[in-house]
Amino acid sequence: MQQCPDEARRDAAEDAQWSRPECQAWTGTLLLGTCLLYCARVSMPVCTVSMSQDFGWNKKEAGIVLSSFFWGYCLTQVVGGHLGDRIGGEKVILLSASAWGFITAATPLLAHLGSAQLVFMTFSRILTGLLQGVYFPALTSLLSQKVRESERAFTYSTVGAGSQFGTLVTGAVGSLLLDWYGWQSVFYLSGGLTLLWVCYVYRYLLSEQDLILALGVLAQGLPVARHPRVPWRQLFRKPSVWAAIFSQLSAACSFFILLSWLPTFFKETFPGSKGWVFNVVPWLVAIPASLFSGFLSDHLISQGYRTITVRKFMQVMGLGLSSVFALCLGQTSSFCKSVFFASASIGLQTFNHRTWPRPALVYSSVWPTQLGPWQVSWVWAWVVT
């Protein structure tokens, strides 16, 4: 008896998915990759004050360097999802990580190429943003194709936890390196570890032939089989899509402002404070807060509360209550209270991340009957942009 086309496609997709050992190996590897992504991303905010002193930057110039990352970051979200669908998310991640790892490790050298340090640093941060912008859309594409549907949300949440670990590691180890060996050592460490991670993935998880084929496809302009078109017009008529866009916009603004400017705020407001305190404690609080928010969300749903009601409640906690603590942060002159308010704000923001598990929400809520898993990365990329 001949299979119908839908059943044949479903069987082919299941055959392409990772086995349990492969899934475990890739989950651990991608968790480490996300950790290193944030190690490289946070290196500049941690070092900004010291670099400003060395190069004579004022607040405006330091802000240009910090914000330039996002000039590049917002431009490659859609590209990352597209490339992930066409050549494989793991290949996109590996190629981009090798480039951003090299740029991060070379940052101290770029800073001393000439007298125009501001120009070189701004350019390097734009490049880093361009390269890191493809990571999460490519990750979404990879997991939607390789992980069983019943395990996708958990796998993505596990891999996404690397962002908090990476920020924590750079905040702790980076602050000590900054005091002991200077700001250059922070970039050498985060960039060097990323390149080691790339070597591991290339040697043990990907074959050379896969990468050569991927590069060949890129060189030929991606001449691969076409998928059905994403119903953009219908999607953007749905209130849930716009809710996701504005939710992501609000969450990203508050999160990245704190991520980029907290070290500078504490250094300038409390000059005698220790970097390993204010760069570590808020992100240390964020890890159990993230786990608790996931447990609370699942518990409320299991108790019979509607999923949409739980999401709304968690969004209020993650966006509303966290903003109250962020406002309080600028109104106190106490170091301990400032650390508390920063920790509470960042910890509560994880409630938003947990109930907005990126592709899981898009797939299950926005357009569950007409979006295939491969299309999720496209939609999510536009939402993030």
KESEBA-826293 format. One record per residue: z, x, y of N, C-alpha, C in turn; residue in three letters. Coordinates in steps of 0.001 Angstrom, whole numbers, plus 500000, padded with zeros to 6 digits. Each point is the difference from the previous one (the first is absolute). Example, Ala and Ser with C-alpha at 12.3 -4.5 7.8 and 13.67 -1.06 7.14 Angstrom:
REM KESEBA-826293
507800513190494310500000499110501190500000500900501200ala 499280499650501050500060500820501190500730499230501090ser 
//
This chain:
REM KESEBA-826293
500000500844498801500000499156501199500000500880501250met 499083499726500928499854500837501180501043499645501053gln 500603501019500599500992499781501041499325499537501284gln 500719499155500755499500499620501313500178501182500954cys 499243500031501109500067501152500917501400500264500539pro 500759498931500328501348500199500551500916500670498987asp 499906499569498738500835500605498964499603501452499770glu 498713500286500036499537501378499813500507500897501117ala 499947499501501248500499500792501128501497500223499887arg 500720498965499557501451500122499857500349501030498938arg 499277499963498880500252500979498939499682501416500469asp 498910500153500752499638501327500509501054500517500964ala 500537499110500842501039500409500952501266500421499271ala 500348499265498927501200500354499240499825501333499289glu 498789500275499517499744501281499338500129501165500972asp 499692499755501276500059501064501007501412500245500510ala 500935499114499652501365500151500500500735501104499259gln 501024500543500662500788501065499410500832499484498833trp 500187500864499020500973499711498955501395500171500578ser 501021499611499253501362500115500504500376501445500342arg 499735500999499112500306501389500391499216500462501220pro 498717499616500080499201500381501168500552499374501272glu 500398498744499901500545499311501169501287500663500474cys 500848500389499061501248500670500369499728501347500661gln 499051500750499436499670501309500576499420499854501403ala 499096499051500174499385499802501310500991499429501012trp 500892499125499549500993499436500923500896501091500557thr 500489500881499123500830501110500458499235500944500916gly 498743500263499642499181500907500815499709499408501370thr 499670498711500043499699499356501278501257499801500842leu 501142499807499342501269499952500732500233501320500728leu 499769501105499296500138501317500623498946500197501089leu 498791499508499756498949500119501006500338499254501282gly 500560498794499865500417499239501183501134500703500722thr 500904500587499229501096500781500586499442501154500836cys 499038500722499453499408501133500720499160499539501186leu 499386498827499878499267499429501129500920499855501210leu 501192499463499756500943499804501103500679501296500405tyr 500144500929499076500509501323500394499083500623501046cys 498688499935499748499040500553500954499966499187501285ala 500112498682499873499921499127501174501197500176500928arg 501177500208499424501232500068500793500256501406500530val 499271500982499518500238501382500436499896500149501516ser 498992499386500595499824500121501445501126499334500785met 500406498744499693501137499431500729501271500836499901pro 500261500588498822501199500814499831499933501260500865val 498804500545500167499836501284500705499615499862501465cys 499800498784500476499458499810501348500856500637501084thr 501318499827499919500880500534501040499893501521500062val 500049500657498840499897501466499974498634500473500475ser 498942499301499595498657500375500432499828499785501501met 500604498939500527499924499748501442500658501124500785ser 501104500515499477500674501119500666499157501272499942gln 499359500238498861499181501212499851498744499965500869asp 499365498825500079498711499900500679500084499380501393phe 501200499613500410500164499440501338499441498603500167gly 500005499198498937499511498629500107501025499127500697trp 499533499067500819500883498973500533499963498782499078asn 500720498947500383500092498821499131498629499350499783lys 499189499973501039498673499399499877499131500779499025lys 500028501311500090499179500829499110500485499914498561glu 501320499976499811500535499821498648499596498642499438ala 499995498980500856499575498675499560498544499958499591gly 499168500758500698498575500072499631499843500581498600ile 500739501071499712499913500625498677500490499041498921val 501123499330500249500560499090499000499095498790499770leu 499461499440501068499188498788499862498597500286499484ser 499528501227500152498627500312499593499787499804498507ser 501062500117499217499890499745498561499431498607499744phe 500470499016500757499611498616499759498615499697500545phe 499488500833500912498617499829500440499053500179498815trp 500307500967499157499185500202498811500368499057498874gly 501280499711499872500506499220498867499389498604499937tyr 499831499362501164499504498625499999498494499913499744cys 499298501120500044498546499979499876499502500065498563leu 500843500443499068499516500238498635500623499065498965thr 500698498956500445500582499064499043498912499296499185gln 499030499447500695498923499283499310499161500963499171val 499766501190500533499237501018499262500704500349498695val 501330500130500057500753500338498792499879498940498927gly 500095498721500396499842498928499025498603499962499414gly 499001500208500846498606499994499544499736501140499020his 500429501212500369499787501146499116500780499851498704leu 501218499457500092500798499803498793499321499075499015gly 499375498935500514499289499068499123498756500638499390asp 499362500922500717498720500533499560500123501221499094arg 500864500948500345500055501235499199501327500167499263ile 500959499110500246501300500112499339501077500462500968gly 501084499240500076501056500318500945500656501341499768gly 500112500416498718500657501270499706499202501181500552glu 498684499882500006499162501087500525500084500055501522lys 500036498829500635500149499959501457501329500621500414val 501056499648499277501331500532500309500026501512499841ile 499417500494498912500031501444499740499221500774501063leu 498813499527500327499178500702500989500658499987501379leu 500557498856500385500636499928501319501278500818500037ser 500778499991498904501252500766499967499738501496500096ala 498949500466499360499688501429500090499688500391501440ser 499350499105500748499647500301501393501208499913500920ala 500792498914499878501147499890500908501081501024499650trp 500114500372498731500950501046499635499636501330500630gly 498701500316499990499544501252500612500234499988501509phe 499672498886500657500184499916501454501473500109500370ile 500870499360499216501437500069500285500511501423499861thr 499616500671498908500446501384499797499440500934501067ala 498826499670500530499357500861500999500411499668501427ala 500842498983500192500387499585501353500602501134500828thr 500939500808499458500531501111500812498922500998500419pro 499005500206499147498914500917500353499123499401501096leu 499733498694499908499200499337501028500699500035501351leu 501341499902499963500761499976501251499912501317500757ala 499658501083499298499954501317500636498582500565500084his 498997499120499850498619500462500106499642500405501427leu 500590499314500953499704500298501399501056499400500895gly 499674499890501264500966499478500966500013498475500054ser 498982499349499425499906498535500052500686499380498784ala 501315500241499883500724499486498836499969498476499933gln 500085499353501158500014498540500025498711499432499419leu 498883500609500336498705499533499498499906500200498493val 500388501173499523499926500285498565500935499092499201phe 501212499782500508500956499159499289499549498541499984met 499462499537501122499505498623500050498838499816499027thr 499092500951499978498848499918499098500440500033498539phe 500956500871499669500462500089498613500708498724499570ser 500728499369500917500686498751499656499006498852499834arg 498949499987500810498965498981499811499350500155498631ile 499684501229499622499410500256498683500948499588498881leu 501280500333500155500985499615498987500068498487499873thr 499980499289501123500003498541499961498767499435499326gly 498840500572500308498764499559499351500085500153498488leu 500538501125499554500061500293498568501082499188499298leu 501137499789500650501065499220499375499727498502500059gln 499114499583500908499701498584500124499368499391498765gly 499356500809499179499338499467498803500978499832498843val 501214500538500122500887500109498840500398498631499451tyr 500615499158500819500522498743499474498906499011499611phe 498897499862500748498907499159499497499425500503498675pro 499841501323499865499510500550498733501016499777498891ala 501280500117500336501056499740499019499959498547499547leu 499808499084500941499889498580499672498837499749499053thr 498862500600500298498829499860499140500273500546498605ser 500625501167499945500281500644498715500913499143499139leu 501101499533500576500966499237499213499463498630499614leu 499167499393500848499440498693499663499017500096498842ser 499420501174499782499036500181498920500622500572498732gln 501051500808500141500524500755498867501310499466499432lys 500704499157500732501315499527499559499906498532499621val 500675499621498924500018498605499577500544499117501118arg 499455498810500111500372499118501109501494499714500034glu 500615499862498837501427499686499941500876501155500467ser 499434501214500079500786501180500375499612500569501361glu 499039499392500674499486500590501234501029500038501119arg 500696498888500223500943499951501123501105501040499824ala 500534500094498767501070500975499749499481501427500165phe 498801500258499460499434501349500102499764500378501454thr 499447499072500780499736500309501399501303500212500763tyr 501008499180499715501282500164500680500629501345499656ser 499869500403498728500552501291499581499292501146500710thr 498681499948500015499236501053500674500286499992501501val 500104498807500586500258499894501432501351500534500414gly 500960500038499058501323500546500321499933501476500363ala 498901500658499639499837501401500360499993500233501498gly 499643498973500787500003500161501456501403500266500519ser 500986499307499444501385500217500431500530501327499481gln 499656500349498769500436501292499463499386501156500792phe 498727499866500348499347501058500759500615500194501368gly 500290498895500676500652500088501308501385500600499873thr 500704499617498930501344500528499765499962501500499719leu 499055500429499164499905501422499648499681500843501231val 499016499557500787499653500763501198501132499977501014thr 500682498852500104501125499925500924501120500942499630gly 500271500120498690501104500857499554499579501463499933ala 499037500286499140499568501386499803499313500536501254val 499180499158500637499294500442501193500932500356501142gly 501080499239500156500958500302501071500682501340499765ser 500319500282498742500625501290499688499016501151500206leu 498769499820499526498983501038500212499744500227501489leu 500025498917500755499784500093501440501061500874500662leu 501251499827499577501095500793500568499975501445499512asp 499601500200498733500091501338499399498761500855500269trp 498813499413499840498771500801500016498985499587501072tyr 500281498953500748499068499566501026499099498864499534gly 499331499368500955499206498811499687498809500301499101trp 499507501231500024498833500330499170500281499781498518gln 501224500288499571500343499906498575499899498572499479ser 500239499016500859499918498594499579498566499651499608val 499048500442500787498590499724499700499531500784498775phe 500437501243499872499625500784498822500486499323498717tyr 501234499504500028500573499393498798499283498706499632leu 499884499073500951499395498704499686498528500143499629ser 499270500856500704498596500211499653499824500724498687gly 500828501008499755499915500753498750500316499151498784gly 501034499158500097500351499119498882498886498992499725leu 499357499520501048498880499073499809498858500666499243thr 499695501232500343498926500719499305500363500269498543leu 501272500270499718500437500161498609499844498690499235leu 500324498894500648499843498680499371498523499739499688trp 499126500354500917498559499837499783499552500813498788val 500484501224499896499643500851498855500468499380498690cys 501193499413500003500526499362498786499122498813499588tyr 499680499131500959499177498831499685498633500436499492val 499412500980500651498673500481499607500026500597498596tyr 501068500714499685500063500712498717500349499081498836arg 500896499049500220500549499242498880499583498527499948tyr 499572499406501100499738498566500004498551499636500287leu 499250500906500582498591499742500278499143501098499399leu 498801499637499601499082501008499484499082500483501116ser 499519501218499847499080500561500996498729499170500093glu 499576499449498865498777499201499994500156498741500849gln 501203499372499940500245498807500810499844500296501488asp 500562501125500440499915500354501414498571500329500413leu 499276500694499127498607500346500313499158498730500128ile 500212499046499081499277498732500075500348499244501273leu 501301500013500367500431499307501217499361500615501236ala 499977501329500060499373500680501134498500499731500034leu 499400499910498821498577499688499944499703498607500523gly 500843499043499638499835498634500504500140499964501513val 500988500735500525500188500067501453498781500607500685leu 499461501064499400498849500678500605498760499111500012ala 499900499093499034498830499126499910500172498697500774gln 501102499880500738500200498806500817500535498823499227gly 500767500253498947500654498948499225499014498995499406leu 498941500443499296499049499058499416500510499463498671pro 500987499139500048500578499459498783499804498496499987val 500386499407498881499810498567499836500762499211501062ala 499364498911500458500623499188501036500946498978499389arg 501127499795500691500919498939499633499680498765500834his 500477498828499572499840498818500848500645500225501363pro 499425499378501013500497500195501355501373499369500173arg 500813500624500840501305499433500338499777498849500972val 500607498830499769499788498838500891500787500142501295pro 499547500904500882500771500320501205500202498788500897trp 498947499222500220500118498871500924501055499014499518arg 499989499713498715500993499076499457501397500605500033gln 500081501297499733501304500660500009500654499935501374leu 499225500307501037500579500062501340500231498624500614phe 499677498951499272500373498656500429501355499580499437arg 500531500787499105501260499639499348501182500502500826lys 500964499141500300501189500424500756500769501122499308pro 499987500007498665500756501028499278499441501396500256ser 498686500100500213499402501302500302500477500494501355val 499981499114500995500456500396501334501498500270500017trp 500749499266499193501433500288499894500219501394499437ala 499206500364498989500116501338499420499615501073501013ala 498955499737500796499557500978501000501077500231501052ile 500548498914500561501009500153501054501312500540499442phe 500304499654498755501197500557499369499870501505499849ser 498845500438499506499771501435499829499972500721501339gln 499395499385501018499946500599501334501405500213500554leu 500843498969499891501365500099500524500813501025499226ser 499885499962498671500773500930499174499572501440500244ala 498689500226500098499503501364500196500421500555501353ala 499942499162501044500396500470501337501444500482500002cys 500910499173499493501420500370500031500288501171499068ser 499401499993498808500284501057499030499506501356500485phe 498761500058500468499428501296500374500562500527501317phe 500442499105500877500677500474501212501303500690499628ile 500767499377499107501250500630499560499720501281499223leu 499006499959499126499662501178499198499616501184500887leu 499235499737501048499477501080500835500992500488501052ser 500817499093500540500779500355501180501498500147499766trp 500503499602498842501444500137499760500487501441500134leu 499319500993499387500488501381500162500077500433501463pro 498983499652500787500014500358501422501115499274500736thr 500193498721499695501059499214500643501369500625499772phe 500301500353498762501318500560499698500162501401500585phe 498953500805499947500092501360500534500259499993501503lys 499352499085500704500137499969501455501246499245500449glu 500378498956499265501171499214500392501293500659499556thr 499960500638498836501192500664499456499618501432499626phe 499913500891500973499491501367499763500770500778498945pro 501292499736499853500794500760499037499992499429498604gly 499265498920499762500004499352498690499180500795498994ser 500313499799498737499332500709498911498795499201499499lys 498872500695499879498793499329499547500115499434498601gly 500758500691499135500101499509498628500829498722499909trp 500641499594501096500728498723500020499061498873500423val 499445500084501216499191498880500495498618499939499368phe 499536501077499380498722499952499286500148499562498550asn 501237499879499527500238499694498591500660498643499806val 501081499737500735500810498802499745499185498709500057val 499169499752501028499246498738500021499107499807498779pro 499374501070499540499093499883498858500763499977498691trp 501202500561499991500859499898498827500471498564499822leu 500269499323501108500383498588499959498820499139499556val 498788500396500371498820499181499719499724499855498510ala 500358501001499200499683499946498565500785498899499293ile 501356499972500065500708498883499369499694498662500660pro 499724500001501312499639498748500669498706499442499428ala 499052500878499717498737499573499412500210499414498606ser 500821500679499199500283499498498653500729498663500055leu 500968499883500924500755498754500127499102498859500452phe 499099500271500934499116498946500489499093499481498889ser 499522500908499142499193499565498874500793499154499020gly 501241500431499710500863499226499111500300498630500598phe 500325499961501300500331498734500655498814499053499997leu 498827500526500264498797499172500003499747499389498627ser 500046500823498954499789499492498641501083499000499609asp 501245500275500408501117499114499653499829498631500650his 499631499970501276499828498723500689498874499186499379leu 498916500671499632498886499294499365500416499459498637ile 500766500799499253500459499553498681500974498831500100ser 500658499860501148500934498892500208499300498712500421gln 498687500046500122499243498796500289499481499881501415gly 500295500983500848499469499956501359498495500274499972tyr 499279499297500864498553500199500057499684501427500449arg 498938500552499419499621501371500336499730500155501487thr 499325499031500602499679500089501421501262499951500844ile 501005499246499557501268499931500733500725501337499949thr 500001500622498824500645501308499858499291501030500864val 498679499970500018499251500957500814500312499825501486arg 500077498751500440500308499757501410501392500518500344lys 500955499754499117501367500477500242500043501521500081phe 499324500654499066500016501459499985499242500583501199met 498975499300500454499293500458501196500894499911501234gln 500794498940500083500936499871501120501004501142499976val 500480500342498811500936501120499878499313501321500344met 498797500192499460499317501279500160499420500228501377gly 499574498922500666499409500144501329500960499596501112leu 500712498881499794500871499482501055501309500749500146gly 500789500032498931501323500621500081499902501502500224leu 499002500639499393499844501444500210499692500311501464ser 499288499099500674499683500214501417501248499938500865ser 500957499169499617501256499912500753500715501349499984val 500076500618498827500653501312499901499197501077500731phe 498671499884499987499175500966500733500251499905501501ala 500183498784500510500316499823501416501378500563500330leu 500944499820499086501352500532500216500004501527500024cys 499034500606499296499938501460499911499889500649501378leu 499274499373500894499806500575501323501081499647500999gly 501008499248499566501026499534500932501364500624499758gln 500086500983499135501290500618499699499954501495500300thr 501158500533500363500113501442500268500784500710498908ser 500296499277498920500757500569498885499043500483498914ser 500190501228499541499136500540498948500162499215498703phe 501235499711499623500244499276498745499374498609500036cys 500159499304501134499405498671500112498473500081499971lys 499454501027500620498544500159499999499472500207498589ser 500680500835499215499596500211498610500116498698499217val 501078499241500261500189498721499312498879499026500343phe 499690499855501290498954499066500412498633500416499449phe 499708501300500028498728500481499452499926499730498499ala 501102500243499300500032499784498550499841498524499666ser 500685499138500770499905498563499750498587499491500259ala 499381500467501079498651499553500328498997500427498931ser 500055501264499605499061500500498991500287499382498636ile 501276499852499657500352499388498727499513498567499901gly 500166499222501080499561498607499985498481499883499979leu 499309500982500539498538499955499961499463500057498577gln 500778500542499081499545500035498607499950498599499399thr 500745499031500566499906498618499538498585499484500243phe 499451500369501121498629499619500309499022500661499044asn 500216501273499682499096500718499098500057499421498596his 501190499589499577500151499529498624499353498645499791arg 500102499096500997499371498690499839498580499995500504thr 499581501125500515498596500162500390499473501206499258trp 499919499860498622499605501143499197498506500228500035pro 499448500002501167498624500331500305499008499250499114arg 499386500621499012498963499301499271500511498814499216pro 501261500044499553500530498897499203499975498704500793ala 500395500048501283500012498798500813498589499522500278leu 499113500921500308498614499617500260499415499296498786val 500245500573498835499378499477498779500590498658499592tyr 501332499850500145500653498806499481500070498867501002ser 499951500306501311500243498971500993498799499695500879ser 499259501018500368498975499799501006498788499273499432val 499514500455498855498790499396499429500015500197498494trp 500957499385499291500226500344498604498885499600499055pro 499183499009500368499004499526499048498628500620500210thr 499744500608501179498660500498500271499945501485500306gln 501134500664499998500009501451500211500203500700498669leu 499071500867499643500195500837498834500874501181500346gly 500600500663498989500858501147500287499297501085500795pro 498694500252499751499302501060500721499858499668501478trp 500024498660500364499835499609501396501298500108500794gln 501128500090499291501286500052500683500076501194500940val 499489501150499562500090501194500840499223499829501300ser 498875499263499936499243499738501229500825499169500969trp 500560498886499498500767499101500864501227500710500545val 500702500721499126501202500702500445499664501064501038trp 498884500672499832499603501026500968499783499399501384ala 499373498825500055499803499353501297501328499551500589trp 500899499500499167501316499572500488500755501181500590val 499991501137499309500708501187500483499383500510501296val 498673499991500083499333500455501221500414499161501200thr 
//
